[in-house]
Amino acid sequence: MKICFLDFWSGFDPQNNFLIHLFRSTFENVSLSSPYECDYIIYSIFGSEHKNYNNCKKIFFTGENVRPNFNECDYSFSFDFDSYQGKNIRIPLWYFYIDWFNVKSYGNPNWLLPVNYLTEQNEFTIKEKEKFCSTVFSSPYDHRFNMVKRINQYKNVDCFGKCHELQIPQQGNHGGEYDKLNVISNYKFSICFENSEYPGYFTEKLLHAKIAGNIPIYYSDKSFKEDFNERCCLNLVNYPSMEYLLSDIIRIDNNKKDYKKILSEPLFESVPDLTILSSQIYNLLS
């Protein structure tokens, strides 16, 4: 099977990424090829080069809140629960942040979470949580700023990212994702809102907060319980307003028993693996 990747994000490495390793663990003799000679073009939303080629099957991939256009593609890999009559396979973006294939890094993401971090204590969870709450974001959506303002009425939130004064300091040679977890693991709480609310749209945000040993203050669609343990975080979507959520944050911050109870909740009800996903791809493309 010959594959070509087009229109992916900056820093995407065709030789080393979640999808190429998944294909090579699923099929025999998978190789990279030019778009003129490949069997499948896998393309994303960061360009339009794929439109120049119609000589093979096309697979659309997105981790963002975008729907597949089946006038341009034959199949899609997306976070969407909708199978689109068997043409779509669900691959939420958070899968891309875990080191399923023991490669340590994809370049972007720069550092991958070891699989055992999903179920075991790690260097982040065991750190003392000496600070109150942090958030890391660079996309300035209003709901993020509004949540920070609400919580600041109680205690100050330390805000990191391109739209804030605070920036994540680089620690050693690990890179961005490790540096992020190293910083937020000093805090009891982490605001980790998704960009938007849509069924199945879950990125790395909850994953990183929980692995860092935070109590995540999350925002997503209610269907997040299909992927994660809904008791492991405080999700705004389950509250009538930000004021009600703030009341819970204050209660947990001032009650060790309540704090430890939610902190001890695992991220997953059952630990994910790639067995079903690999089987779905094999059945779709064989």
PALUM-437643 format. One record per residue (C-alpha): residue number from 0; residue in one letter; chain; x, y, z. Coordinates in pm, 1 decimal. Layout:
N
PT    nr   rest   kette          u          v          w
PT   NUM      A       A          X          Y          Z
...
This chain:
286
PT    nr   rest   kette          u          v          w
PT     0      M       A        0.0        0.0        0.0
PT     1      K       A      136.8      339.3     -105.2
PT     2      I       A       35.3      647.2       94.9
PT     3      C       A       85.5     1020.0       50.0
PT     4      F       A       14.5     1285.7      314.3
PT     5      L       A      -91.5     1633.0      201.9
PT     6      D       A     -212.7     1954.3      367.7
PT     7      F       A     -123.3     1867.1      725.3
PT     8      W       A      -16.5     2107.5     1000.8
PT     9      S       A      323.7     2271.7     1027.5
PT    10      G       A      581.5     2031.2     1167.2
PT    11      F       A      390.1     1720.3     1055.8
PT    12      D       A      638.9     1445.6      965.2
PT    13      P       A      510.9     1201.9      697.5
PT    14      Q       A      771.4      945.7      811.5
PT    15      N       A      680.4      965.3     1179.5
PT    16      N       A      321.6     1027.5     1283.2
PT    17      F       A       31.5      844.8     1441.9
PT    18      L       A     -136.6      754.5     1112.0
PT    19      I       A      165.2      607.9      932.1
PT    20      H       A      251.0      392.6     1233.6
PT    21      L       A     -111.1      283.2     1266.0
PT    22      F       A     -119.6      182.3      897.9
PT    23      R       A      208.5       -7.0      927.3
PT    24      S       A       79.6     -194.9     1230.4
PT    25      T       A     -239.4     -281.7     1038.7
PT    26      F       A     -120.1     -361.9      684.2
PT    27      E       A      187.7     -518.9      530.2
PT    28      N       A      422.2     -330.9      295.8
PT    29      V       A      305.5       23.7      367.7
PT    30      S       A      527.1      286.7      204.7
PT    31      L       A      523.1      659.2      137.7
PT    32      S       A      487.5      769.9     -221.7
PT    33      S       A      434.1     1075.7     -439.0
PT    34      P       A       74.0     1189.9     -495.3
PT    35      Y       A      104.2     1070.6     -857.4
PT    36      E       A      178.5      708.6     -764.7
PT    37      C       A        1.4      643.7     -434.5
PT    38      D       A     -299.1      428.2     -356.6
PT    39      Y       A     -431.9      669.4      -93.4
PT    40      I       A     -387.8     1040.1      -35.9
PT    41      I       A     -452.4     1128.8      326.3
PT    42      Y       A     -511.1     1502.8      351.8
PT    43      S       A     -611.3     1752.9      617.4
PT    44      I       A     -742.8     2110.1      642.6
PT    45      F       A     -417.9     2310.8      628.7
PT    46      G       A     -403.0     2359.0      252.1
PT    47      S       A     -565.1     2258.0      -75.2
PT    48      E       A     -291.1     2071.9     -262.5
PT    49      H       A     -496.8     1751.8     -251.3
PT    50      K       A     -739.1     1906.7     -500.9
PT    51      N       A     -472.6     1875.3     -771.5
PT    52      Y       A     -484.6     1494.3     -767.3
PT    53      N       A     -770.3     1262.2     -858.1
PT    54      N       A     -578.6      948.1     -952.5
PT    55      C       A     -635.9      755.9     -627.6
PT    56      K       A     -862.0      715.1     -326.5
PT    57      K       A     -866.9     1007.5      -83.9
PT    58      I       A     -900.5     1003.1      292.2
PT    59      F       A     -980.5     1325.2      473.7
PT    60      F       A     -837.5     1365.7      824.0
PT    61      T       A     -931.6     1632.8     1075.3
PT    62      G       A     -882.3     1675.9     1447.4
PT    63      E       A    -1060.6     2011.4     1430.2
PT    64      N       A    -1432.6     2083.1     1443.5
PT    65      V       A    -1484.8     2043.3     1067.8
PT    66      R       A    -1709.9     1802.6      874.7
PT    67      P       A    -1582.3     1583.3      588.6
PT    68      N       A    -1682.5     1676.2      233.5
PT    69      F       A    -1747.4     1350.9       49.7
PT    70      N       A    -1752.8     1533.1     -282.0
PT    71      E       A    -1375.7     1561.9     -233.1
PT    72      C       A    -1291.7     1243.5      -41.3
PT    73      D       A    -1383.0      877.1      -44.1
PT    74      Y       A    -1338.7      821.0      329.4
PT    75      S       A    -1265.4     1024.2      639.4
PT    76      F       A    -1086.9      987.3      972.2
PT    77      S       A    -1232.0     1235.9     1218.6
PT    78      F       A    -1351.2     1278.4     1577.3
PT    79      D       A    -1712.9     1257.6     1456.6
PT    80      F       A    -1936.7      983.0     1597.1
PT    81      D       A    -2134.5      982.0     1271.1
PT    82      S       A    -2014.5      699.4     1045.4
PT    83      Y       A    -2148.9      878.6      735.1
PT    84      Q       A    -2286.6      550.4      603.1
PT    85      G       A    -1967.1      363.0      679.3
PT    86      K       A    -1729.2      616.9      523.3
PT    87      N       A    -1597.9      772.3      846.3
PT    88      I       A    -1379.3      614.4     1114.1
PT    89      R       A    -1359.6      797.9     1444.2
PT    90      I       A    -1007.9      899.5     1553.8
PT    91      P       A    -1025.2     1179.1     1815.5
PT    92      L       A     -724.2     1407.8     1819.8
PT    93      W       A     -616.4     1306.7     2172.5
PT    94      Y       A     -497.4      973.5     2027.0
PT    95      F       A     -214.7     1167.3     1857.8
PT    96      Y       A      -64.6     1269.3     2193.7
PT    97      I       A        0.6      918.1     2328.4
PT    98      D       A      312.9      715.1     2249.4
PT    99      W       A      133.6      402.0     2128.2
PT   100      F       A      430.7      300.6     1909.7
PT   101      N       A      716.7      388.5     2145.8
PT   102      V       A      867.0      657.1     1923.9
PT   103      K       A      888.5      931.2     2195.0
PT   104      S       A      806.4     1220.5     1958.3
PT   105      Y       A      630.6     1306.2     1633.4
PT   106      G       A      806.6     1642.2     1597.9
PT   107      N       A      465.6     1802.5     1636.0
PT   108      P       A      352.1     1693.0     1894.1
PT   109      N       A      708.4     1717.5     2022.1
PT   110      W       A      668.9     1489.4     2324.6
PT   111      L       A      426.7     1197.5     2356.5
PT   112      L       A      269.2     1059.5     2671.7
PT   113      P       A      397.3      711.6     2759.8
PT   114      V       A      107.3      466.1     2755.3
PT   115      N       A      158.4      368.9     3119.2
PT   116      Y       A       89.8      732.7     3220.5
PT   117      L       A     -275.4      666.0     3135.9
PT   118      T       A     -309.2      432.5     3434.0
PT   119      E       A      -12.4      491.4     3665.6
PT   120      Q       A      140.4      769.4     3871.9
PT   121      N       A      409.7      971.0     3694.9
PT   122      E       A      655.5     1252.4     3762.2
PT   123      F       A      377.6     1509.2     3720.7
PT   124      T       A      110.4     1353.2     3939.8
PT   125      I       A      346.6     1300.7     4233.8
PT   126      K       A      452.6     1667.9     4250.5
PT   127      E       A      320.6     1885.0     4533.6
PT   128      K       A       42.0     2108.7     4407.1
PT   129      E       A      156.7     2429.9     4570.8
PT   130      K       A      -36.4     2667.5     4342.3
PT   131      F       A     -407.4     2714.3     4279.9
PT   132      C       A     -503.4     2714.7     3910.6
PT   133      S       A     -349.7     2760.7     3565.6
PT   134      T       A     -461.3     2763.6     3205.8
PT   135      V       A     -269.4     2732.4     2878.4
PT   136      F       A     -418.5     2856.2     2553.3
PT   137      S       A     -328.0     3065.1     2251.7
PT   138      S       A     -665.9     3085.7     2075.9
PT   139      P       A     -857.0     3375.2     2238.9
PT   140      Y       A    -1210.0     3236.5     2265.4
PT   141      D       A    -1446.5     3433.9     2488.4
PT   142      H       A    -1561.3     3138.2     2698.1
PT   143      R       A    -1203.4     3081.5     2814.7
PT   144      F       A    -1151.8     3441.5     2920.7
PT   145      N       A    -1494.5     3446.5     3088.6
PT   146      M       A    -1409.5     3140.1     3296.9
PT   147      V       A    -1079.0     3292.0     3401.9
PT   148      K       A    -1258.2     3613.9     3505.5
PT   149      R       A    -1510.5     3419.0     3714.4
PT   150      I       A    -1243.9     3220.1     3896.2
PT   151      N       A    -1033.5     3532.5     3949.0
PT   152      Q       A    -1318.6     3658.0     4167.3
PT   153      Y       A    -1209.4     3388.6     4412.4
PT   154      K       A     -835.8     3342.0     4348.2
PT   155      N       A     -603.7     3441.6     4065.2
PT   156      V       A     -551.2     3207.0     3770.4
PT   157      D       A     -203.6     3193.3     3613.2
PT   158      C       A     -253.4     3217.6     3235.7
PT   159      F       A        5.5     3089.0     2986.4
PT   160      G       A       12.4     3105.5     2606.8
PT   161      K       A       45.5     3341.1     2312.9
PT   162      C       A     -239.8     3569.7     2422.0
PT   163      H       A     -101.7     3606.2     2777.4
PT   164      E       A      206.9     3758.6     2937.3
PT   165      L       A      318.0     3428.8     3091.7
PT   166      Q       A      491.5     3179.5     2861.3
PT   167      I       A      583.8     2816.2     2923.2
PT   168      P       A      958.2     2796.0     3001.3
PT   169      Q       A     1161.1     2535.2     2816.1
PT   170      Q       A     1290.8     2254.2     3036.2
PT   171      G       A     1567.0     2034.5     2894.9
PT   172      N       A     1531.3     1864.8     2556.9
PT   173      H       A     1180.1     1719.3     2580.5
PT   174      G       A      988.3     1997.3     2408.9
PT   175      G       A      655.8     2175.4     2417.7
PT   176      E       A      411.6     1917.2     2553.8
PT   177      Y       A      648.0     1803.4     2828.9
PT   178      D       A      720.8     2163.8     2923.5
PT   179      K       A      347.7     2235.8     2942.8
PT   180      L       A      282.2     1943.0     3177.5
PT   181      N       A      585.9     2032.7     3384.4
PT   182      V       A      436.5     2378.2     3449.7
PT   183      I       A       68.9     2294.2     3504.7
PT   184      S       A      159.5     2001.2     3733.5
PT   185      N       A      240.3     2260.0     4002.2
PT   186      Y       A     -131.1     2349.3     4027.8
PT   187      K       A     -437.7     2193.6     4189.5
PT   188      F       A     -672.1     2295.9     3906.5
PT   189      S       A     -637.6     2350.8     3531.8
PT   190      I       A     -881.5     2529.7     3300.9
PT   191      C       A     -871.8     2324.1     2980.7
PT   192      F       A    -1163.6     2431.4     2762.3
PT   193      E       A    -1203.8     2294.5     2411.1
PT   194      N       A    -1224.9     2553.0     2132.7
PT   195      S       A    -1588.8     2464.6     2073.8
PT   196      E       A    -1862.1     2220.2     2172.5
PT   197      Y       A    -1956.2     1938.0     1934.5
PT   198      P       A    -2026.4     1565.3     1988.2
PT   199      G       A    -1698.0     1373.1     1978.9
PT   200      Y       A    -1473.6     1680.2     1953.8
PT   201      F       A    -1212.1     1617.0     2222.9
PT   202      T       A     -848.5     1716.0     2182.2
PT   203      E       A     -548.8     1674.6     2415.2
PT   204      K       A     -670.7     1930.0     2671.0
PT   205      L       A     -843.6     1703.6     2924.3
PT   206      L       A     -580.1     1435.5     2871.0
PT   207      H       A     -292.5     1671.5     2956.1
PT   208      A       A     -464.1     1823.2     3261.0
PT   209      K       A     -542.6     1486.2     3414.1
PT   210      I       A     -198.2     1338.5     3340.4
PT   211      A       A      -46.9     1648.3     3505.3
PT   212      G       A     -230.2     1561.9     3826.9
PT   213      N       A     -474.1     1854.0     3804.1
PT   214      I       A     -845.0     1862.4     3863.6
PT   215      P       A     -950.9     1963.5     3511.4
PT   216      I       A    -1197.4     2248.8     3472.7
PT   217      Y       A    -1319.2     2135.0     3134.7
PT   218      Y       A    -1562.4     2241.6     2864.4
PT   219      S       A    -1682.5     2012.0     2587.8
PT   220      D       A    -1991.5     1839.2     2459.8
PT   221      K       A    -2162.9     1604.6     2708.2
PT   222      S       A    -2062.4     1307.9     2494.7
PT   223      F       A    -1710.9     1333.5     2642.9
PT   224      K       A    -1821.3     1050.9     2874.7
PT   225      E       A    -1801.4      820.4     2570.5
PT   226      D       A    -1420.7      865.1     2578.8
PT   227      F       A    -1345.5      963.4     2937.6
PT   228      N       A    -1459.1      904.5     3293.4
PT   229      E       A    -1702.0     1194.2     3346.1
PT   230      R       A    -1623.6     1200.3     3720.2
PT   231      C       A    -1256.3     1289.5     3662.6
PT   232      C       A    -1322.7     1656.8     3591.8
PT   233      L       A    -1558.0     1951.0     3637.3
PT   234      N       A    -1721.4     2006.2     3298.9
PT   235      L       A    -1896.9     2338.3     3247.0
PT   236      V       A    -2151.4     2168.9     3021.2
PT   237      N       A    -2293.5     1994.4     3330.8
PT   238      Y       A    -2355.3     2322.8     3518.0
PT   239      P       A    -2631.6     2585.0     3473.7
PT   240      S       A    -2370.9     2860.9     3465.8
PT   241      M       A    -2009.3     2949.8     3540.3
PT   242      E       A    -2119.9     3074.4     3883.8
PT   243      Y       A    -2239.3     2726.6     3979.5
PT   244      L       A    -1913.8     2577.4     3855.2
PT   245      L       A    -1715.8     2833.6     4056.6
PT   246      S       A    -1908.7     2730.2     4369.7
PT   247      D       A    -1794.4     2371.3     4318.4
PT   248      I       A    -1434.5     2482.1     4261.9
PT   249      I       A    -1438.4     2678.2     4587.9
PT   250      R       A    -1588.6     2384.5     4776.8
PT   251      I       A    -1331.5     2137.2     4644.2
PT   252      D       A    -1042.7     2379.2     4699.3
PT   253      N       A    -1137.1     2407.1     5067.3
PT   254      N       A    -1223.3     2045.5     5140.8
PT   255      K       A     -937.5     1791.7     5132.0
PT   256      K       A    -1174.3     1495.8     5122.1
PT   257      D       A    -1366.2     1629.2     4820.8
PT   258      Y       A    -1041.3     1729.0     4649.5
PT   259      K       A     -883.0     1386.6     4692.1
PT   260      K       A    -1201.3     1211.8     4583.6
PT   261      I       A    -1217.3     1375.1     4241.5
PT   262      L       A     -838.1     1370.4     4203.0
PT   263      S       A     -839.6      992.1     4249.6
PT   264      E       A    -1091.0      937.9     3968.5
PT   265      P       A     -917.3      774.5     3667.5
PT   266      L       A     -919.3      945.3     3329.6
PT   267      F       A    -1078.5      643.5     3160.6
PT   268      E       A    -1352.0      400.6     3259.6
PT   269      S       A    -1162.7      140.5     3057.1
PT   270      V       A     -812.0      188.2     2923.0
PT   271      P       A     -810.6      254.3     2546.2
PT   272      D       A     -600.3       65.4     2294.0
PT   273      L       A     -580.0       56.3     1914.5
PT   274      T       A     -721.0     -292.3     1851.0
PT   275      I       A    -1070.2     -188.1     1742.5
PT   276      L       A     -943.3      111.9     1547.4
PT   277      S       A     -692.8      -98.9     1355.7
PT   278      S       A     -961.9     -351.6     1273.2
PT   279      Q       A    -1197.8      -78.8     1146.9
PT   280      I       A     -931.0       62.7      914.0
PT   281      Y       A     -840.7     -282.7      784.8
PT   282      N       A    -1205.3     -362.8      707.1
PT   283      L       A    -1262.4      -25.9      538.6
PT   284      L       A     -958.7      -28.9      311.7
PT   285      S       A     -896.8     -397.2      241.1
